[in-house]
Amino acid sequence: MSRLAPLWAGVAIAVGVVAIVVTQTLRDSPPESDEEWLAPEAKIERPAKVEFGQRELTEPRYEQMWQVLFSGCGFSCHNPMAGDFSELGPDMQTKERFYAATVAKTVAADYPAWQAVRSGDCHQLALIHPGRADRSLVVAVMVAEVADAIASELGCEVSYNLHDINRYALYDSGKIALLKEWINQGAADN
């Protein structure tokens, strides 16, 4: 019995740490004021607000893209501890790591051992290609039309059907429009 005590103590600590991480990850952080989220002026026609769960996208800024679209990616799948599929792929656990790991990064050059791209030349595309949402793998895994266009042009298959965020994207074209706008404007870290 005394040899098992340290094992059970370690299990209890691990469970406690996981509970803390899950609680922190799931907690929403609302903006301090509406002005923080509102665009000073609309440069193109788009909705003033795009509802997504309890959060909103109001302008094409990385801070909002991270909070609304990407913050769950690293916790659930894209991190060094996520298992075989994401092993050796981009680390998406934090806002800073996600940006550094995806903007202007290709699977071929930056993650050659990653199993995400199944065939063809998709591995040559950037995960986020500044100025080209239609050539960004991050968009392709969320938008069937982009995935299909890339597959048709390059003869490759992206992991569109594996991403939970697709169920939200199907119902929220405004969110996807703002993501594309952010990428097409250069995918700035703003």
Summary of the structure (lengths in Angstrom):
residues: 190
radius of gyration: 18.7
end to end distance: 55.3
largest distance: 68.7
contacts: 527
relative contact order: 0.12
helix: 49%
strand: 6%
